[in-house]
Amino acid sequence: MYAEICATTGLATFLILLYWIFFGKIVWKSNVPLGSKRSIMRKHRSIGNIPPVYPNGWFALAQSSEIKNGQVKQIIALGVNFAVYRTENGIVRIVDAYCPHLGANMGIGGKVRGEDLECPFHSWRFCGATGKCTYIPYAKKVPDVIKATPYECSEVNDLIFVWYHSDKEPPTWWPEPIAQIANRTWTYQGRNEFYVNSHIQDIPENGADWAHLTAVHGPSILDSYLSEAVKHSWTDASWTTRSEDLAADSGHKSACCIPPTPVNSHKHIATSCLKHNLILFNKYHMMEINVKANQIGPGYVELQLQTKFGPMCIVQTVTPVGPLQQRVTHLMFSPLLTSPYAKLVMLGECIMFQRDVDVWNHKKYMDKPMLVSEDKNIKHFRRWYKQFYSINSPTYESAKDSLEW
């Protein structure tokens, strides 16, 4: 009897574990210190001469699954209170959360009525696509001048994006779907979420900073006593922009091949490539992964991973939720059969990224860094990233003094 119970329990445990390996989802969350610890961190930190805090571009506000049909949610980012809702027909709309009537927050208590969003204060309704007021229950006529502020949005790759531009310019490019995510041939494996106390530019700058890989990401993700026996190797690093002649590379061999594109046709895209290996006892190489990362605009990255078990993809979003606070997420997708390996890679990525967060949370932005010739891509990156700022881009002083912050 006892043996039967043990066997049944063991089999059930194995089946549950097997099911999770293939169908379970990783959820990893890491926040900055709260309360007095966060206040002390900010009080004693030297910020430096930083660029504007909210660049122009597409930024992820939510994962698609977070906004159900008929649901509205307030999301604060980029110094704006957004009301993000999904119509009864399943279309995502984004408007400024504050009703132009008397300022009620439509993201809190608002109701979705067909394609419109209804204010909780006086039941005024607004079209999310145009912002136009469509209904006032006690008015004989709705004046044409009454409008909420609508925002261009895009739902792609399981993410909801908003277009932000400090000069109110329309989108000059759009996020594009990844075929395997759009047609559901790849499985969603999970996500992580980090809150980082830094300037947004510090985070994507890592893609052009090869030298930090060995220092920060060379030691093993395992316990420190294995650090000499197990190490991570990062080689064949390159960084280019789509506006450059890619044939004239800097001499570094790339872990991937990128076909040339017309000059300035995709100037909002930069690409970095590298190769990862796990090295045992300075002799045995395993877990080789070729990484191609497309930085698409100021706050979105698509990482294509080629592994011995097949391809997989991580999409990274960086969204400013305050002048010097970023919400960073990574979503992992892969074929179903590679789920066990994909989850292992994702867990490693979570640990590795936390190491970067520990640096970003306390560093100072150096506007005139002392670089050596091997750091030249950092200079190139900063020149490329400047395109996302414009004359009215909010400074730290203007953003931190605003009511939104």
PAKOL-155681 format. One record per residue (C-alpha): residue number from 1; residue in one letter; x, y, z. Coordinates in Angstrom, 1 decimal. Layout:
BEGIN
k:NUM&r:A&px:X&py:Y&pz:Z
...
END
This chain:
BEGIN
k:1&r:M&px:0.0&py:0.0&pz:0.0
k:2&r:Y&px:2.8&py:2.4&pz:1.0
k:3&r:A&px:4.7&py:1.6&pz:-2.2
k:4&r:E&px:1.6&py:2.3&pz:-4.3
k:5&r:I&px:1.1&py:5.7&pz:-2.7
k:6&r:C&px:4.8&py:6.6&pz:-3.2
k:7&r:A&px:4.6&py:5.5&pz:-6.9
k:8&r:T&px:1.4&py:7.4&pz:-7.5
k:9&r:T&px:2.7&py:10.5&pz:-5.8
k:10&r:G&px:6.0&py:10.3&pz:-7.8
k:11&r:L&px:4.2&py:9.8&pz:-11.1
k:12&r:A&px:1.8&py:12.7&pz:-10.4
k:13&r:T&px:4.8&py:15.0&pz:-9.4
k:14&r:F&px:6.6&py:14.0&pz:-12.6
k:15&r:L&px:3.6&py:14.7&pz:-14.8
k:16&r:I&px:3.0&py:18.1&pz:-13.1
k:17&r:L&px:6.6&py:19.0&pz:-13.6
k:18&r:L&px:6.5&py:17.8&pz:-17.2
k:19&r:Y&px:3.4&py:19.8&pz:-17.9
k:20&r:W&px:4.9&py:23.0&pz:-16.4
k:21&r:I&px:8.2&py:22.6&pz:-18.4
k:22&r:F&px:6.2&py:22.6&pz:-21.6
k:23&r:F&px:3.1&py:24.7&pz:-20.8
k:24&r:G&px:3.9&py:26.7&pz:-17.7
k:25&r:K&px:5.0&py:30.3&pz:-17.8
k:26&r:I&px:7.9&py:32.1&pz:-16.1
k:27&r:V&px:6.9&py:35.2&pz:-14.1
k:28&r:W&px:9.9&py:37.1&pz:-12.7
k:29&r:K&px:9.5&py:40.5&pz:-11.0
k:30&r:S&px:12.1&py:42.8&pz:-9.5
k:31&r:N&px:11.4&py:46.2&pz:-8.1
k:32&r:V&px:13.6&py:49.1&pz:-6.9
k:33&r:P&px:13.8&py:49.5&pz:-3.2
k:34&r:L&px:10.7&py:51.0&pz:-1.7
k:35&r:G&px:10.0&py:53.7&pz:0.9
k:36&r:S&px:12.9&py:55.2&pz:2.8
k:37&r:K&px:15.5&py:53.1&pz:1.0
k:38&r:R&px:14.4&py:54.5&pz:-2.4
k:39&r:S&px:14.3&py:58.0&pz:-1.0
k:40&r:I&px:17.9&py:57.7&pz:0.3
k:41&r:M&px:19.0&py:56.2&pz:-3.0
k:42&r:R&px:17.6&py:59.2&pz:-4.9
k:43&r:K&px:18.8&py:61.8&pz:-2.3
k:44&r:H&px:22.4&py:60.8&pz:-2.4
k:45&r:R&px:22.7&py:60.0&pz:-6.1
k:46&r:S&px:24.5&py:62.3&pz:-8.5
k:47&r:I&px:22.4&py:62.5&pz:-11.7
k:48&r:G&px:24.8&py:64.2&pz:-14.1
k:49&r:N&px:24.0&py:66.3&pz:-17.2
k:50&r:I&px:21.4&py:64.1&pz:-18.7
k:51&r:P&px:19.6&py:64.2&pz:-22.0
k:52&r:P&px:15.8&py:64.8&pz:-22.1
k:53&r:V&px:14.0&py:62.1&pz:-20.1
k:54&r:Y&px:11.2&py:61.2&pz:-22.5
k:55&r:P&px:12.4&py:60.4&pz:-26.1
k:56&r:N&px:10.0&py:60.2&pz:-29.1
k:57&r:G&px:8.8&py:56.8&pz:-30.3
k:58&r:W&px:6.7&py:53.8&pz:-29.6
k:59&r:F&px:6.5&py:52.5&pz:-26.0
k:60&r:A&px:4.8&py:49.5&pz:-24.6
k:61&r:L&px:2.2&py:50.2&pz:-22.0
k:62&r:A&px:0.9&py:46.7&pz:-21.3
k:63&r:Q&px:0.9&py:43.1&pz:-22.4
k:64&r:S&px:-2.1&py:42.3&pz:-24.6
k:65&r:S&px:-3.5&py:39.8&pz:-22.1
k:66&r:E&px:-3.7&py:42.6&pz:-19.4
k:67&r:I&px:-6.5&py:44.4&pz:-21.2
k:68&r:K&px:-9.6&py:42.3&pz:-21.8
k:69&r:N&px:-12.6&py:43.1&pz:-24.0
k:70&r:G&px:-14.6&py:45.8&pz:-22.4
k:71&r:Q&px:-11.9&py:46.6&pz:-19.8
k:72&r:V&px:-10.2&py:50.0&pz:-19.2
k:73&r:K&px:-7.1&py:50.6&pz:-17.2
k:74&r:Q&px:-5.1&py:53.7&pz:-16.1
k:75&r:I&px:-1.4&py:53.4&pz:-17.0
k:76&r:I&px:1.0&py:56.2&pz:-16.1
k:77&r:A&px:4.1&py:56.6&pz:-18.4
k:78&r:L&px:6.0&py:59.4&pz:-20.2
k:79&r:G&px:4.5&py:62.0&pz:-17.9
k:80&r:V&px:1.0&py:61.2&pz:-19.1
k:81&r:N&px:-2.0&py:59.5&pz:-17.4
k:82&r:F&px:-3.3&py:57.2&pz:-20.2
k:83&r:A&px:-6.6&py:55.4&pz:-20.3
k:84&r:V&px:-6.0&py:52.2&pz:-22.2
k:85&r:Y&px:-9.2&py:50.2&pz:-23.1
k:86&r:R&px:-10.3&py:47.5&pz:-25.4
k:87&r:T&px:-13.6&py:48.0&pz:-27.2
k:88&r:E&px:-16.3&py:45.4&pz:-27.2
k:89&r:N&px:-15.1&py:44.3&pz:-30.6
k:90&r:G&px:-11.6&py:43.8&pz:-29.3
k:91&r:I&px:-9.8&py:46.9&pz:-30.6
k:92&r:V&px:-7.3&py:48.7&pz:-28.3
k:93&r:R&px:-7.7&py:52.4&pz:-27.9
k:94&r:I&px:-5.7&py:54.9&pz:-25.9
k:95&r:V&px:-6.8&py:58.4&pz:-24.7
k:96&r:D&px:-5.7&py:60.9&pz:-22.1
k:97&r:A&px:-7.2&py:59.6&pz:-18.9
k:98&r:Y&px:-8.6&py:63.0&pz:-17.8
k:99&r:C&px:-12.0&py:63.9&pz:-19.1
k:100&r:P&px:-12.0&py:67.4&pz:-20.8
k:101&r:H&px:-15.3&py:68.2&pz:-19.0
k:102&r:L&px:-14.3&py:68.4&pz:-15.3
k:103&r:G&px:-11.1&py:66.3&pz:-15.2
k:104&r:A&px:-12.4&py:63.0&pz:-13.9
k:105&r:N&px:-10.0&py:60.1&pz:-14.5
k:106&r:M&px:-11.6&py:57.8&pz:-17.1
k:107&r:G&px:-9.0&py:55.1&pz:-16.5
k:108&r:I&px:-10.4&py:54.6&pz:-13.0
k:109&r:G&px:-14.1&py:53.8&pz:-13.0
k:110&r:G&px:-14.6&py:54.5&pz:-16.7
k:111&r:K&px:-16.8&py:52.1&pz:-18.7
k:112&r:V&px:-16.5&py:50.8&pz:-22.2
k:113&r:R&px:-19.7&py:51.3&pz:-24.2
k:114&r:G&px:-19.3&py:49.6&pz:-27.5
k:115&r:E&px:-16.4&py:51.4&pz:-29.2
k:116&r:D&px:-16.5&py:54.4&pz:-26.8
k:117&r:L&px:-15.2&py:55.1&pz:-23.3
k:118&r:E&px:-17.6&py:56.6&pz:-20.8
k:119&r:C&px:-16.5&py:59.0&pz:-18.1
k:120&r:P&px:-17.5&py:57.8&pz:-14.6
k:121&r:F&px:-18.4&py:61.4&pz:-13.5
k:122&r:H&px:-21.1&py:62.5&pz:-15.9
k:123&r:S&px:-21.3&py:59.6&pz:-18.3
k:124&r:W&px:-19.9&py:61.6&pz:-21.3
k:125&r:R&px:-18.7&py:59.2&pz:-24.0
k:126&r:F&px:-15.6&py:59.6&pz:-26.2
k:127&r:C&px:-14.5&py:57.8&pz:-29.4
k:128&r:G&px:-11.1&py:56.4&pz:-28.7
k:129&r:A&px:-10.0&py:56.6&pz:-32.3
k:130&r:T&px:-10.7&py:60.4&pz:-32.8
k:131&r:G&px:-11.2&py:61.6&pz:-29.2
k:132&r:K&px:-14.6&py:63.1&pz:-30.3
k:133&r:C&px:-17.3&py:63.3&pz:-27.7
k:134&r:T&px:-20.2&py:61.2&pz:-29.0
k:135&r:Y&px:-22.8&py:61.4&pz:-26.2
k:136&r:I&px:-23.8&py:63.7&pz:-23.3
k:137&r:P&px:-26.8&py:62.2&pz:-21.5
k:138&r:Y&px:-28.3&py:65.6&pz:-20.5
k:139&r:A&px:-27.4&py:67.7&pz:-23.5
k:140&r:K&px:-29.5&py:68.3&pz:-26.6
k:141&r:K&px:-26.4&py:68.6&pz:-28.8
k:142&r:V&px:-22.8&py:67.6&pz:-28.4
k:143&r:P&px:-20.5&py:70.5&pz:-29.4
k:144&r:D&px:-17.9&py:69.5&pz:-32.1
k:145&r:V&px:-15.1&py:71.2&pz:-30.1
k:146&r:I&px:-15.4&py:68.7&pz:-27.2
k:147&r:K&px:-12.6&py:66.1&pz:-27.5
k:148&r:A&px:-10.5&py:63.9&pz:-25.4
k:149&r:T&px:-6.9&py:63.6&pz:-26.5
k:150&r:P&px:-6.4&py:60.4&pz:-28.5
k:151&r:Y&px:-3.1&py:58.6&pz:-28.9
k:152&r:E&px:-1.9&py:56.5&pz:-31.8
k:153&r:C&px:-1.6&py:52.9&pz:-30.6
k:154&r:S&px:-0.5&py:49.6&pz:-32.1
k:155&r:E&px:-1.0&py:46.0&pz:-30.8
k:156&r:V&px:1.7&py:43.7&pz:-32.0
k:157&r:N&px:3.8&py:40.9&pz:-30.7
k:158&r:D&px:1.5&py:40.5&pz:-27.6
k:159&r:L&px:2.2&py:44.1&pz:-26.6
k:160&r:I&px:0.2&py:47.3&pz:-26.6
k:161&r:F&px:2.2&py:50.3&pz:-27.8
k:162&r:V&px:1.5&py:54.0&pz:-27.7
k:163&r:W&px:3.2&py:56.6&pz:-29.9
k:164&r:Y&px:4.7&py:59.5&pz:-27.9
k:165&r:H&px:6.1&py:62.6&pz:-29.5
k:166&r:S&px:6.8&py:65.8&pz:-27.5
k:167&r:D&px:6.0&py:67.9&pz:-30.6
k:168&r:K&px:2.8&py:66.1&pz:-31.4
k:169&r:E&px:4.3&py:64.7&pz:-34.6
k:170&r:P&px:2.6&py:61.6&pz:-36.2
k:171&r:P&px:4.4&py:58.3&pz:-36.3
k:172&r:T&px:7.2&py:58.0&pz:-38.8
k:173&r:W&px:7.4&py:54.2&pz:-38.4
k:174&r:W&px:5.4&py:51.4&pz:-36.8
k:175&r:P&px:6.2&py:48.3&pz:-34.8
k:176&r:E&px:6.1&py:45.3&pz:-37.1
k:177&r:P&px:4.8&py:41.8&pz:-36.2
k:178&r:I&px:7.2&py:38.9&pz:-35.7
k:179&r:A&px:5.6&py:36.2&pz:-37.9
k:180&r:Q&px:6.0&py:33.3&pz:-35.5
k:181&r:I&px:4.3&py:35.3&pz:-32.7
k:182&r:A&px:1.5&py:36.6&pz:-34.9
k:183&r:N&px:0.6&py:33.2&pz:-36.3
k:184&r:R&px:1.0&py:31.5&pz:-32.9
k:185&r:T&px:3.5&py:28.9&pz:-34.2
k:186&r:W&px:5.7&py:29.8&pz:-31.3
k:187&r:T&px:4.7&py:29.5&pz:-27.7
k:188&r:Y&px:4.8&py:32.2&pz:-25.1
k:189&r:Q&px:7.2&py:31.0&pz:-22.4
k:190&r:G&px:6.9&py:33.8&pz:-19.8
k:191&r:R&px:8.1&py:37.2&pz:-18.9
k:192&r:N&px:10.1&py:39.3&pz:-16.4
k:193&r:E&px:9.6&py:42.8&pz:-15.2
k:194&r:F&px:12.2&py:45.1&pz:-13.7
k:195&r:Y&px:11.9&py:48.7&pz:-12.4
k:196&r:V&px:15.1&py:50.6&pz:-12.9
k:197&r:N&px:16.2&py:53.9&pz:-11.4
k:198&r:S&px:18.1&py:55.3&pz:-14.4
k:199&r:H&px:17.9&py:57.4&pz:-17.5
k:200&r:I&px:16.3&py:55.5&pz:-20.3
k:201&r:Q&px:19.3&py:55.9&pz:-22.6
k:202&r:D&px:21.5&py:54.0&pz:-20.1
k:203&r:I&px:19.6&py:50.7&pz:-20.8
k:204&r:P&px:19.9&py:50.4&pz:-24.6
k:205&r:E&px:23.5&py:51.8&pz:-24.5
k:206&r:N&px:24.5&py:48.3&pz:-23.2
k:207&r:G&px:24.0&py:46.9&pz:-26.7
k:208&r:A&px:26.9&py:49.0&pz:-27.9
k:209&r:D&px:29.1&py:48.5&pz:-24.8
k:210&r:W&px:30.9&py:45.2&pz:-25.5
k:211&r:A&px:33.5&py:45.7&pz:-22.7
k:212&r:H&px:30.9&py:45.3&pz:-19.9
k:213&r:L&px:30.0&py:41.8&pz:-21.0
k:214&r:T&px:33.1&py:40.1&pz:-19.5
k:215&r:A&px:33.0&py:42.2&pz:-16.4
k:216&r:V&px:29.3&py:42.0&pz:-15.6
k:217&r:H&px:28.2&py:38.9&pz:-17.4
k:218&r:G&px:31.3&py:36.7&pz:-17.4
k:219&r:P&px:30.9&py:35.1&pz:-14.0
k:220&r:S&px:28.6&py:32.1&pz:-13.7
k:221&r:I&px:24.9&py:32.6&pz:-12.9
k:222&r:L&px:25.4&py:29.8&pz:-10.4
k:223&r:D&px:26.8&py:30.3&pz:-6.8
k:224&r:S&px:30.1&py:32.1&pz:-6.5
k:225&r:Y&px:32.1&py:29.0&pz:-5.5
k:226&r:L&px:31.6&py:27.8&pz:-9.0
k:227&r:S&px:32.8&py:31.0&pz:-10.6
k:228&r:E&px:36.2&py:29.6&pz:-11.5
k:229&r:A&px:34.8&py:26.4&pz:-12.9
k:230&r:V&px:31.9&py:27.8&pz:-14.9
k:231&r:K&px:32.1&py:31.0&pz:-16.9
k:232&r:H&px:30.2&py:32.8&pz:-19.7
k:233&r:S&px:32.0&py:33.8&pz:-22.9
k:234&r:W&px:30.8&py:36.6&pz:-25.1
k:235&r:T&px:32.5&py:37.0&pz:-28.5
k:236&r:D&px:32.1&py:38.2&pz:-32.1
k:237&r:A&px:30.4&py:41.4&pz:-30.9
k:238&r:S&px:29.3&py:44.0&pz:-33.4
k:239&r:W&px:27.0&py:47.1&pz:-33.4
k:240&r:T&px:25.7&py:48.8&pz:-36.5
k:241&r:T&px:22.9&py:51.1&pz:-37.6
k:242&r:R&px:20.7&py:50.6&pz:-40.6
k:243&r:S&px:21.7&py:54.0&pz:-42.0
k:244&r:E&px:25.3&py:52.9&pz:-42.3
k:245&r:D&px:26.9&py:51.0&pz:-45.2
k:246&r:L&px:26.9&py:47.6&pz:-43.4
k:247&r:A&px:29.5&py:46.2&pz:-45.8
k:248&r:A&px:32.0&py:48.6&pz:-44.3
k:249&r:D&px:32.1&py:47.1&pz:-40.8
k:250&r:S&px:34.5&py:47.8&pz:-38.1
k:251&r:G&px:36.4&py:44.6&pz:-38.6
k:252&r:H&px:34.6&py:42.5&pz:-36.0
k:253&r:K&px:33.2&py:39.2&pz:-37.2
k:254&r:S&px:29.5&py:39.0&pz:-36.5
k:255&r:A&px:27.6&py:36.1&pz:-35.1
k:256&r:C&px:24.9&py:36.8&pz:-37.7
k:257&r:C&px:24.7&py:38.2&pz:-41.2
k:258&r:I&px:22.5&py:41.3&pz:-41.8
k:259&r:P&px:21.7&py:42.1&pz:-45.5
k:260&r:P&px:22.4&py:45.7&pz:-46.5
k:261&r:T&px:19.4&py:48.1&pz:-46.5
k:262&r:P&px:19.1&py:51.5&pz:-48.3
k:263&r:V&px:20.7&py:54.4&pz:-46.5
k:264&r:N&px:18.3&py:56.0&pz:-44.0
k:265&r:S&px:15.5&py:53.6&pz:-44.9
k:266&r:H&px:15.4&py:52.3&pz:-41.3
k:267&r:K&px:17.4&py:54.9&pz:-39.4
k:268&r:H&px:15.4&py:54.2&pz:-36.2
k:269&r:I&px:16.9&py:50.6&pz:-36.1
k:270&r:A&px:20.3&py:49.6&pz:-34.8
k:271&r:T&px:21.6&py:46.1&pz:-34.7
k:272&r:S&px:24.0&py:44.3&pz:-32.3
k:273&r:C&px:25.2&py:40.7&pz:-32.7
k:274&r:L&px:27.3&py:38.5&pz:-30.4
k:275&r:K&px:27.9&py:34.8&pz:-29.6
k:276&r:H&px:27.5&py:33.3&pz:-26.1
k:277&r:N&px:29.2&py:30.1&pz:-24.8
k:278&r:L&px:29.2&py:28.5&pz:-21.4
k:279&r:I&px:32.7&py:27.3&pz:-20.6
k:280&r:L&px:33.4&py:24.6&pz:-18.1
k:281&r:F&px:36.9&py:24.4&pz:-16.5
k:282&r:N&px:38.3&py:26.7&pz:-19.2
k:283&r:K&px:38.0&py:23.9&pz:-21.7
k:284&r:Y&px:34.5&py:22.6&pz:-22.6
k:285&r:H&px:32.2&py:24.9&pz:-24.6
k:286&r:M&px:28.4&py:24.4&pz:-24.4
k:287&r:M&px:25.1&py:26.3&pz:-24.7
k:288&r:E&px:26.3&py:28.2&pz:-27.7
k:289&r:I&px:23.8&py:31.0&pz:-28.6
k:290&r:N&px:24.1&py:33.4&pz:-31.5
k:291&r:V&px:22.2&py:36.6&pz:-30.6
k:292&r:K&px:21.0&py:39.2&pz:-33.1
k:293&r:A&px:19.4&py:42.2&pz:-31.3
k:294&r:N&px:17.4&py:44.8&pz:-33.3
k:295&r:Q&px:17.0&py:48.0&pz:-31.3
k:296&r:I&px:13.9&py:49.5&pz:-32.9
k:297&r:G&px:13.4&py:53.0&pz:-31.7
k:298&r:P&px:14.3&py:54.2&pz:-28.2
k:299&r:G&px:12.5&py:51.6&pz:-26.1
k:300&r:Y&px:11.9&py:48.4&pz:-28.0
k:301&r:V&px:14.3&py:45.5&pz:-28.8
k:302&r:E&px:13.8&py:42.2&pz:-30.6
k:303&r:L&px:16.4&py:39.6&pz:-29.7
k:304&r:Q&px:16.6&py:36.6&pz:-32.1
k:305&r:L&px:18.4&py:33.7&pz:-30.6
k:306&r:Q&px:19.9&py:30.8&pz:-32.6
k:307&r:T&px:20.6&py:27.8&pz:-30.4
k:308&r:K&px:21.6&py:24.1&pz:-30.9
k:309&r:F&px:17.9&py:23.3&pz:-30.1
k:310&r:G&px:16.4&py:25.7&pz:-32.5
k:311&r:P&px:15.5&py:29.4&pz:-32.7
k:312&r:M&px:13.7&py:31.5&pz:-30.0
k:313&r:C&px:13.0&py:35.2&pz:-29.5
k:314&r:I&px:12.9&py:37.6&pz:-26.6
k:315&r:V&px:11.2&py:41.0&pz:-27.0
k:316&r:Q&px:12.4&py:43.7&pz:-24.6
k:317&r:T&px:10.5&py:46.9&pz:-23.8
k:318&r:V&px:11.8&py:49.9&pz:-21.9
k:319&r:T&px:9.1&py:52.4&pz:-20.8
k:320&r:P&px:9.7&py:55.6&pz:-18.7
k:321&r:V&px:7.2&py:55.6&pz:-15.8
k:322&r:G&px:9.0&py:58.6&pz:-14.3
k:323&r:P&px:11.8&py:61.0&pz:-15.3
k:324&r:L&px:14.4&py:58.6&pz:-14.0
k:325&r:Q&px:12.5&py:55.4&pz:-13.6
k:326&r:Q&px:12.0&py:52.7&pz:-16.3
k:327&r:R&px:9.8&py:49.7&pz:-16.5
k:328&r:V&px:11.7&py:47.0&pz:-18.4
k:329&r:T&px:10.1&py:43.8&pz:-19.5
k:330&r:H&px:11.2&py:40.7&pz:-21.5
k:331&r:L&px:8.8&py:38.3&pz:-23.1
k:332&r:M&px:10.1&py:34.9&pz:-24.3
k:333&r:F&px:8.7&py:32.9&pz:-27.3
k:334&r:S&px:9.9&py:29.7&pz:-28.8
k:335&r:P&px:8.6&py:26.5&pz:-30.5
k:336&r:L&px:6.7&py:24.3&pz:-28.1
k:337&r:L&px:9.3&py:21.5&pz:-28.3
k:338&r:T&px:12.1&py:23.8&pz:-27.2
k:339&r:S&px:10.1&py:24.9&pz:-24.1
k:340&r:P&px:12.5&py:23.3&pz:-21.5
k:341&r:Y&px:15.6&py:24.9&pz:-23.0
k:342&r:A&px:13.8&py:28.2&pz:-23.6
k:343&r:K&px:12.8&py:28.4&pz:-19.9
k:344&r:L&px:16.4&py:27.7&pz:-18.9
k:345&r:V&px:17.6&py:30.5&pz:-21.2
k:346&r:M&px:15.0&py:32.8&pz:-19.8
k:347&r:L&px:16.0&py:32.2&pz:-16.2
k:348&r:G&px:19.6&py:32.9&pz:-17.1
k:349&r:E&px:18.5&py:36.1&pz:-18.7
k:350&r:C&px:16.6&py:37.2&pz:-15.6
k:351&r:I&px:19.7&py:36.7&pz:-13.4
k:352&r:M&px:22.1&py:38.4&pz:-15.9
k:353&r:F&px:19.8&py:41.4&pz:-16.4
k:354&r:Q&px:19.6&py:41.9&pz:-12.6
k:355&r:R&px:23.3&py:42.4&pz:-12.6
k:356&r:D&px:22.8&py:45.3&pz:-15.0
k:357&r:V&px:20.0&py:46.7&pz:-12.9
k:358&r:D&px:22.3&py:46.7&pz:-9.9
k:359&r:V&px:24.7&py:49.0&pz:-11.8
k:360&r:W&px:22.0&py:51.2&pz:-13.4
k:361&r:N&px:20.3&py:51.9&pz:-10.1
k:362&r:H&px:23.3&py:53.7&pz:-8.7
k:363&r:K&px:25.3&py:55.0&pz:-11.7
k:364&r:K&px:25.7&py:58.6&pz:-12.8
k:365&r:Y&px:25.1&py:59.5&pz:-16.5
k:366&r:M&px:28.3&py:60.8&pz:-18.0
k:367&r:D&px:27.6&py:63.2&pz:-20.8
k:368&r:K&px:31.3&py:63.5&pz:-21.7
k:369&r:P&px:32.7&py:60.1&pz:-20.8
k:370&r:M&px:36.4&py:59.3&pz:-21.1
k:371&r:L&px:36.5&py:56.6&pz:-23.7
k:372&r:V&px:39.2&py:54.6&pz:-25.3
k:373&r:S&px:39.3&py:53.6&pz:-29.0
k:374&r:E&px:37.7&py:50.2&pz:-28.2
k:375&r:D&px:34.7&py:52.1&pz:-26.8
k:376&r:K&px:33.9&py:53.9&pz:-30.1
k:377&r:N&px:30.5&py:52.3&pz:-30.5
k:378&r:I&px:29.3&py:54.0&pz:-27.3
k:379&r:K&px:30.0&py:57.3&pz:-29.1
k:380&r:H&px:28.2&py:56.1&pz:-32.2
k:381&r:F&px:25.3&py:54.8&pz:-30.2
k:382&r:R&px:24.8&py:58.2&pz:-28.5
k:383&r:R&px:24.9&py:60.0&pz:-31.8
k:384&r:W&px:22.3&py:57.6&pz:-33.3
k:385&r:Y&px:20.0&py:57.9&pz:-30.2
k:386&r:K&px:19.9&py:61.7&pz:-30.4
k:387&r:Q&px:17.4&py:61.4&pz:-33.3
k:388&r:F&px:14.7&py:60.5&pz:-30.7
k:389&r:Y&px:14.9&py:63.9&pz:-29.0
k:390&r:S&px:13.4&py:67.1&pz:-30.4
k:391&r:I&px:13.1&py:70.7&pz:-29.3
k:392&r:N&px:10.3&py:70.2&pz:-26.8
k:393&r:S&px:11.5&py:66.9&pz:-25.3
k:394&r:P&px:10.9&py:67.2&pz:-21.5
k:395&r:T&px:14.0&py:67.8&pz:-19.4
k:396&r:Y&px:14.5&py:66.3&pz:-16.0
k:397&r:E&px:13.7&py:69.6&pz:-14.3
k:398&r:S&px:10.5&py:70.1&pz:-16.3
k:399&r:A&px:9.3&py:66.5&pz:-15.9
k:400&r:K&px:9.9&py:66.2&pz:-12.1
k:401&r:D&px:8.1&py:69.5&pz:-11.5
k:402&r:S&px:5.0&py:68.5&pz:-13.5
k:403&r:L&px:1.8&py:67.4&pz:-11.9
k:404&r:E&px:2.0&py:64.1&pz:-13.7
k:405&r:W&px:5.2&py:63.2&pz:-11.9
END
